[in-house]
Amino acid sequence: MRLEPHTSKRSDLEGSVATDLAPQSDRRSRPHTSSPLNHYIYSMEFFDYFSQLYGDRWPALLEALKGEGNAVRLQFGEALEPYFLDEASVFAAKTLDVHPGMDVLDMCAAPGGKSLVIASMLQGEGSLQSNDRSPDRRLRLTHVLENSLPASWLGIVKVTGYDGVKFGLHKKESYDRILLDAPCSSDRHVLNSPAHLEVWSAKRVKRLSVEQGALLASAVDALRPGGTLVYGTCALSPLENDKVVEKILKKRPAMRVAPIDDIPPGAERTEFGVHVLPDTSEGRGPIYCAKLTKF
């Protein structure tokens, strides 16, 4: 495996949680103080938003989000480092239906758990490009892959640092399978992180959905005809999930929703995909994924 240089200056909004500060519009509208009262006000926006979205279900879902997750141990050799990944994330990666010999892109790959699952399906045949534009997260990604994969699987893996929105332009129709685990609100992480909870806003959810749409359009353009793409997030809001898929289906008429047959216990089917939520799935998730094919 080789680590390629970072080629983009943009390093915000990477991985499963968007870790930048609030957008400029949000910063200007908020006082520059972190008093308990202000923290309470900002926190209430989060709770009010999802209370309206989930209604009577929200209290139970909230408690489940605060609880323990449901991780599985990935280990591909006694001398290799184990990696613990939410069982719903394993499901999302396996939904891609990868086979040995395929060319696969994991567009926003850090910290690397889903790339491990994909590499295990390739079995050292084909190619896997594990991409992440954040230098810090890419270092973590490289460590995970180098220390958790057998040498025979590692040889087909390439780590890159490109901006995901550029793949559709520079790598048009280059991949048989693409996993887009898009940077998202990562609401379970936000709930358990006061710093992230303070900068959460409904405006931020809308902004992320626009960026997710741009990444998904790029992924669609980089996918070969006949190929399969899985779009996923760990967000709770439909704005970051089904609504993003709905828009791409209108903009790219060659794309079709593919069925996802086997889903985790307690997972829920949505209009375009599957949503795994911890209150009904024994702590798994939250994970949303939709499977699309290109004709």
DRENDO-1510 file (C-alpha; in Angstrom, 1 decimal, always signed):
<recs>
REC; n; res; u; v; w
REC; 1; MET; +0.0; +0.0; +0.0 .
REC; 2; ARG; +1.3; +3.5; -0.7 .
REC; 3; LEU; +0.3; +6.7; +0.8 .
REC; 4; GLU; -0.2; +9.4; -1.8 .
REC; 5; PRO; +0.2; +13.1; -1.0 .
REC; 6; HIS; -2.6; +15.3; +0.0 .
REC; 7; THR; -3.7; +17.3; -3.1 .
REC; 8; SER; -6.5; +19.5; -1.7 .
REC; 9; LYS; -6.3; +22.4; +0.7 .
REC; 10; ARG; -9.8; +21.7; +2.0 .
REC; 11; SER; -9.7; +19.7; +5.1 .
REC; 12; ASP; -13.0; +20.3; +6.9 .
REC; 13; LEU; -16.1; +18.1; +7.1 .
REC; 14; GLU; -14.2; +14.8; +6.8 .
REC; 15; GLY; -15.2; +11.3; +7.9 .
REC; 16; SER; -18.3; +10.3; +9.8 .
REC; 17; VAL; -18.6; +13.6; +11.7 .
REC; 18; ALA; -18.2; +17.1; +10.3 .
REC; 19; THR; -15.7; +18.5; +12.8 .
REC; 20; ASP; -15.3; +22.1; +11.6 .
REC; 21; LEU; -16.8; +25.0; +13.6 .
REC; 22; ALA; -20.2; +26.4; +12.8 .
REC; 23; PRO; -20.5; +28.0; +9.4 .
REC; 24; GLN; -19.7; +31.7; +9.2 .
REC; 25; SER; -23.4; +32.7; +9.1 .
REC; 26; ASP; -23.9; +30.8; +12.3 .
REC; 27; ARG; -20.9; +32.3; +14.0 .
REC; 28; ARG; -22.0; +35.8; +13.3 .
REC; 29; SER; -25.4; +35.2; +14.8 .
REC; 30; ARG; -24.1; +33.8; +18.0 .
REC; 31; PRO; -22.4; +35.6; +20.9 .
REC; 32; HIS; -18.8; +34.6; +21.5 .
REC; 33; THR; -19.3; +33.1; +24.9 .
REC; 34; SER; -19.7; +29.6; +26.2 .
REC; 35; SER; -21.7; +30.3; +29.3 .
REC; 36; PRO; -23.9; +27.5; +30.7 .
REC; 37; LEU; -27.0; +29.5; +29.5 .
REC; 38; ASN; -25.7; +29.7; +25.9 .
REC; 39; HIS; -24.7; +26.0; +25.9 .
REC; 40; TYR; -28.2; +25.2; +27.1 .
REC; 41; ILE; -29.9; +27.2; +24.4 .
REC; 42; TYR; -27.7; +25.7; +21.6 .
REC; 43; SER; -28.3; +22.2; +23.0 .
REC; 44; MET; -32.1; +22.7; +23.1 .
REC; 45; GLU; -32.0; +23.4; +19.3 .
REC; 46; PHE; -30.7; +19.9; +18.8 .
REC; 47; PHE; -33.3; +18.3; +21.1 .
REC; 48; ASP; -36.2; +20.3; +19.7 .
REC; 49; TYR; -35.2; +19.5; +16.1 .
REC; 50; PHE; -35.2; +15.7; +16.6 .
REC; 51; SER; -38.2; +15.8; +19.0 .
REC; 52; GLN; -40.3; +17.3; +16.2 .
REC; 53; LEU; -38.8; +14.9; +13.7 .
REC; 54; TYR; -39.3; +11.6; +15.7 .
REC; 55; GLY; -42.3; +12.6; +17.9 .
REC; 56; ASP; -43.2; +10.2; +20.6 .
REC; 57; ARG; -40.3; +7.9; +19.6 .
REC; 58; TRP; -37.6; +10.5; +20.5 .
REC; 59; PRO; -37.2; +9.9; +24.2 .
REC; 60; ALA; -36.5; +6.2; +23.7 .
REC; 61; LEU; -34.2; +6.9; +20.7 .
REC; 62; LEU; -32.4; +9.5; +22.7 .
REC; 63; GLU; -31.7; +7.1; +25.5 .
REC; 64; ALA; -30.5; +4.5; +23.0 .
REC; 65; LEU; -28.2; +7.0; +21.4 .
REC; 66; LYS; -26.6; +7.7; +24.8 .
REC; 67; GLY; -26.1; +4.0; +25.5 .
REC; 68; GLU; -23.5; +1.4; +24.4 .
REC; 69; GLY; -23.2; +0.6; +20.7 .
REC; 70; ASN; -23.1; -2.8; +19.2 .
REC; 71; ALA; -19.6; -3.3; +17.7 .
REC; 72; VAL; -18.1; -6.4; +16.1 .
REC; 73; ARG; -14.4; -7.4; +16.2 .
REC; 74; LEU; -12.6; -7.4; +12.9 .
REC; 75; GLN; -9.4; -9.4; +12.9 .
REC; 76; PHE; -7.8; -11.0; +9.9 .
REC; 77; GLY; -4.8; -12.7; +11.6 .
REC; 78; GLU; -3.5; -13.4; +15.1 .
REC; 79; ALA; -0.6; -11.0; +14.7 .
REC; 80; LEU; -2.7; -8.2; +13.3 .
REC; 81; GLU; -4.5; -5.5; +15.2 .
REC; 82; PRO; -8.2; -6.0; +15.8 .
REC; 83; TYR; -10.6; -3.3; +14.8 .
REC; 84; PHE; -14.0; -2.8; +16.4 .
REC; 85; LEU; -16.7; -1.5; +14.1 .
REC; 86; ASP; -20.4; -0.9; +14.6 .
REC; 87; GLU; -22.3; -3.9; +13.2 .
REC; 88; ALA; -24.5; -1.6; +11.2 .
REC; 89; SER; -21.4; -0.2; +9.5 .
REC; 90; VAL; -20.3; -3.7; +8.6 .
REC; 91; PHE; -23.8; -4.2; +7.0 .
REC; 92; ALA; -23.4; -1.0; +5.0 .
REC; 93; ALA; -20.0; -2.0; +3.6 .
REC; 94; LYS; -21.2; -5.5; +2.8 .
REC; 95; THR; -24.2; -4.0; +1.0 .
REC; 96; LEU; -21.8; -2.9; -1.7 .
REC; 97; ASP; -21.6; -6.5; -2.9 .
REC; 98; VAL; -17.9; -6.5; -3.7 .
REC; 99; HIS; -16.2; -9.5; -5.4 .
REC; 100; PRO; -12.5; -10.3; -6.0 .
REC; 101; GLY; -11.1; -8.6; -9.1 .
REC; 102; MET; -13.3; -5.4; -8.9 .
REC; 103; ASP; -12.0; -1.9; -8.8 .
REC; 104; VAL; -13.4; -0.2; -5.7 .
REC; 105; LEU; -13.4; +3.3; -4.3 .
REC; 106; ASP; -14.0; +4.1; -0.7 .
REC; 107; MET; -14.4; +7.9; -1.2 .
REC; 108; CYS; -14.4; +9.1; +2.4 .
REC; 109; ALA; -12.6; +6.2; +4.0 .
REC; 110; ALA; -11.2; +7.4; +7.3 .
REC; 111; PRO; -10.9; +6.0; +9.9 .
REC; 112; GLY; -10.8; +2.8; +7.9 .
REC; 113; GLY; -13.3; +0.2; +9.2 .
REC; 114; LYS; -15.3; +0.0; +6.1 .
REC; 115; SER; -12.2; -0.3; +4.0 .
REC; 116; LEU; -11.2; -3.3; +6.0 .
REC; 117; VAL; -14.5; -4.9; +5.2 .
REC; 118; ILE; -14.1; -4.2; +1.5 .
REC; 119; ALA; -10.5; -5.5; +1.5 .
REC; 120; SER; -11.7; -8.7; +3.1 .
REC; 121; MET; -14.2; -9.2; +0.2 .
REC; 122; LEU; -11.6; -8.4; -2.5 .
REC; 123; GLN; -9.2; -11.0; -1.0 .
REC; 124; GLY; -6.2; -9.4; -2.6 .
REC; 125; GLU; -7.6; -9.3; -6.1 .
REC; 126; GLY; -8.6; -6.1; -7.9 .
REC; 127; SER; -8.0; -2.7; -6.4 .
REC; 128; LEU; -9.2; -0.6; -3.5 .
REC; 129; GLN; -8.6; +3.1; -3.3 .
REC; 130; SER; -9.2; +4.4; +0.2 .
REC; 131; ASN; -9.5; +8.1; +0.0 .
REC; 132; ASP; -9.8; +10.9; +2.6 .
REC; 133; ARG; -8.9; +14.5; +2.1 .
REC; 134; SER; -8.1; +15.2; +5.7 .
REC; 135; PRO; -4.4; +14.8; +6.4 .
REC; 136; ASP; -4.9; +13.9; +10.1 .
REC; 137; ARG; -7.6; +11.4; +9.4 .
REC; 138; ARG; -5.6; +9.9; +6.5 .
REC; 139; LEU; -2.8; +9.1; +8.9 .
REC; 140; ARG; -5.2; +7.2; +11.1 .
REC; 141; LEU; -6.6; +5.5; +8.0 .
REC; 142; THR; -3.1; +4.4; +6.9 .
REC; 143; HIS; -2.3; +3.0; +10.4 .
REC; 144; VAL; -5.5; +1.0; +10.5 .
REC; 145; LEU; -5.0; -0.5; +7.0 .
REC; 146; GLU; -1.3; -1.3; +7.5 .
REC; 147; ASN; -1.8; -2.9; +10.9 .
REC; 148; SER; -5.0; -4.8; +10.4 .
REC; 149; LEU; -4.8; -6.2; +6.9 .
REC; 150; PRO; -2.7; -9.2; +5.8 .
REC; 151; ALA; +0.1; -8.3; +3.4 .
REC; 152; SER; -1.5; -10.3; +0.6 .
REC; 153; TRP; -4.6; -8.0; +0.8 .
REC; 154; LEU; -2.7; -4.8; +1.5 .
REC; 155; GLY; -0.8; -4.9; -1.8 .
REC; 156; ILE; -3.9; -3.8; -3.8 .
REC; 157; VAL; -4.8; -0.9; -1.5 .
REC; 158; LYS; -3.9; +2.7; -2.3 .
REC; 159; VAL; -4.5; +5.6; +0.1 .
REC; 160; THR; -5.2; +8.9; -1.5 .
REC; 161; GLY; -6.1; +12.4; -0.3 .
REC; 162; TYR; -8.2; +13.9; -3.0 .
REC; 163; ASP; -11.3; +16.1; -2.7 .
REC; 164; GLY; -14.2; +13.7; -3.2 .
REC; 165; VAL; -16.1; +16.1; -5.5 .
REC; 166; LYS; -13.3; +15.8; -8.1 .
REC; 167; PHE; -13.6; +12.1; -8.8 .
REC; 168; GLY; -16.4; +12.5; -11.2 .
REC; 169; LEU; -14.4; +14.9; -13.3 .
REC; 170; HIS; -10.9; +13.3; -13.2 .
REC; 171; LYS; -11.9; +9.6; -12.7 .
REC; 172; LYS; -15.0; +9.3; -14.8 .
REC; 173; GLU; -16.5; +5.8; -15.0 .
REC; 174; SER; -13.4; +4.3; -13.4 .
REC; 175; TYR; -14.8; +2.0; -10.6 .
REC; 176; ASP; -17.0; -1.1; -10.4 .
REC; 177; ARG; -18.1; -0.3; -6.9 .
REC; 178; ILE; -18.1; +3.0; -4.9 .
REC; 179; LEU; -18.8; +3.4; -1.2 .
REC; 180; LEU; -19.6; +7.0; -0.2 .
REC; 181; ASP; -19.8; +7.1; +3.6 .
REC; 182; ALA; -20.4; +10.8; +3.5 .
REC; 183; PRO; -19.3; +13.4; +6.1 .
REC; 184; CYS; -22.5; +14.1; +8.1 .
REC; 185; SER; -23.9; +15.4; +11.3 .
REC; 186; SER; -23.0; +12.2; +13.2 .
REC; 187; ASP; -25.7; +12.9; +15.7 .
REC; 188; ARG; -24.7; +10.2; +18.2 .
REC; 189; HIS; -21.2; +11.6; +18.4 .
REC; 190; VAL; -22.6; +15.1; +18.7 .
REC; 191; LEU; -24.9; +14.1; +21.5 .
REC; 192; ASN; -22.0; +12.9; +23.6 .
REC; 193; SER; -19.7; +15.8; +22.8 .
REC; 194; PRO; -20.5; +19.1; +24.4 .
REC; 195; ALA; -18.2; +21.0; +22.0 .
REC; 196; HIS; -20.0; +19.6; +18.9 .
REC; 197; LEU; -23.4; +19.9; +20.5 .
REC; 198; GLU; -22.8; +23.6; +20.9 .
REC; 199; VAL; -22.2; +24.2; +17.2 .
REC; 200; TRP; -25.0; +22.0; +16.0 .
REC; 201; SER; -27.7; +23.8; +14.1 .
REC; 202; ALA; -30.5; +23.0; +11.7 .
REC; 203; LYS; -28.8; +25.3; +9.2 .
REC; 204; ARG; -25.7; +23.0; +9.4 .
REC; 205; VAL; -27.8; +20.0; +8.5 .
REC; 206; LYS; -29.0; +21.7; +5.4 .
REC; 207; ARG; -25.5; +22.8; +4.5 .
REC; 208; LEU; -24.2; +19.3; +4.9 .
REC; 209; SER; -26.9; +17.9; +2.7 .
REC; 210; VAL; -25.8; +20.1; -0.1 .
REC; 211; GLU; -22.2; +19.0; +0.3 .
REC; 212; GLN; -23.4; +15.3; +0.4 .
REC; 213; GLY; -25.2; +15.9; -2.8 .
REC; 214; ALA; -22.1; +17.2; -4.5 .
REC; 215; LEU; -20.1; +14.2; -3.3 .
REC; 216; LEU; -22.8; +11.7; -4.4 .
REC; 217; ALA; -23.0; +13.3; -7.9 .
REC; 218; SER; -19.2; +12.9; -8.2 .
REC; 219; ALA; -19.4; +9.3; -7.1 .
REC; 220; VAL; -22.2; +8.6; -9.7 .
REC; 221; ASP; -20.0; +10.1; -12.5 .
REC; 222; ALA; -17.0; +8.0; -11.4 .
REC; 223; LEU; -19.0; +4.8; -11.4 .
REC; 224; ARG; -18.9; +2.5; -14.5 .
REC; 225; PRO; -22.1; +1.5; -16.3 .
REC; 226; GLY; -23.4; -1.6; -14.6 .
REC; 227; GLY; -21.6; -0.6; -11.4 .
REC; 228; THR; -23.0; -0.3; -7.9 .
REC; 229; LEU; -22.8; +2.6; -5.4 .
REC; 230; VAL; -23.7; +2.7; -1.7 .
REC; 231; TYR; -24.4; +6.0; -0.2 .
REC; 232; GLY; -24.4; +6.1; +3.6 .
REC; 233; THR; -24.3; +8.4; +6.6 .
REC; 234; CYS; -24.6; +8.0; +10.4 .
REC; 235; ALA; -27.1; +10.9; +10.5 .
REC; 236; LEU; -30.6; +10.9; +11.9 .
REC; 237; SER; -32.3; +13.5; +9.6 .
REC; 238; PRO; -33.9; +12.5; +6.3 .
REC; 239; LEU; -32.3; +15.6; +4.8 .
REC; 240; GLU; -29.0; +13.9; +4.9 .
REC; 241; ASN; -30.3; +10.5; +3.9 .
REC; 242; ASP; -33.3; +9.9; +1.6 .
REC; 243; LYS; -33.5; +13.5; +0.4 .
REC; 244; VAL; -30.0; +13.4; -0.9 .
REC; 245; VAL; -30.7; +10.2; -2.8 .
REC; 246; GLU; -34.0; +11.6; -4.1 .
REC; 247; LYS; -32.2; +14.6; -5.6 .
REC; 248; ILE; -29.5; +12.5; -7.3 .
REC; 249; LEU; -32.1; +10.2; -8.9 .
REC; 250; LYS; -33.6; +13.3; -10.5 .
REC; 251; LYS; -30.3; +14.7; -11.7 .
REC; 252; ARG; -28.8; +11.4; -12.9 .
REC; 253; PRO; -31.5; +9.5; -14.6 .
REC; 254; ALA; -29.1; +6.6; -15.4 .
REC; 255; MET; -29.2; +5.7; -11.7 .
REC; 256; ARG; -31.7; +3.2; -10.2 .
REC; 257; VAL; -32.4; +2.2; -6.6 .
REC; 258; ALA; -31.3; -1.4; -6.0 .
REC; 259; PRO; -32.9; -3.7; -3.4 .
REC; 260; ILE; -31.2; -4.4; -0.2 .
REC; 261; ASP; -32.4; -7.9; +0.7 .
REC; 262; ASP; -30.9; -8.8; +4.1 .
REC; 263; ILE; -31.1; -6.1; +6.7 .
REC; 264; PRO; -30.1; -6.2; +10.4 .
REC; 265; PRO; -32.8; -7.1; +13.0 .
REC; 266; GLY; -34.9; -4.0; +13.8 .
REC; 267; ALA; -33.7; -2.0; +10.8 .
REC; 268; GLU; -36.3; +0.1; +9.0 .
REC; 269; ARG; -36.8; +0.5; +5.3 .
REC; 270; THR; -37.2; +4.0; +4.0 .
REC; 271; GLU; -38.3; +5.3; +0.6 .
REC; 272; PHE; -34.9; +4.7; -1.0 .
REC; 273; GLY; -32.8; +2.8; +1.6 .
REC; 274; VAL; -32.4; +1.3; +5.0 .
REC; 275; HIS; -32.1; +3.1; +8.4 .
REC; 276; VAL; -30.6; +1.3; +11.3 .
REC; 277; LEU; -31.4; +3.0; +14.6 .
REC; 278; PRO; -30.3; +1.9; +18.1 .
REC; 279; ASP; -33.6; +2.0; +19.8 .
REC; 280; THR; -34.9; -0.9; +17.7 .
REC; 281; SER; -31.7; -2.5; +16.6 .
REC; 282; GLU; -30.1; -3.6; +19.9 .
REC; 283; GLY; -27.8; -0.5; +20.0 .
REC; 284; ARG; -26.6; -0.7; +16.3 .
REC; 285; GLY; -26.3; +2.5; +14.4 .
REC; 286; PRO; -27.4; +5.0; +13.5 .
REC; 287; ILE; -26.5; +4.1; +10.0 .
REC; 288; TYR; -28.4; +4.9; +6.8 .
REC; 289; CYS; -27.5; +3.4; +3.5 .
REC; 290; ALA; -29.0; +3.3; +0.0 .
REC; 291; LYS; -27.8; +1.1; -2.9 .
REC; 292; LEU; -27.8; +2.4; -6.4 .
REC; 293; THR; -26.9; +0.9; -9.7 .
REC; 294; LYS; -25.9; +2.6; -13.0 .
REC; 295; PHE; -27.5; +1.7; -16.3 .
</recs>
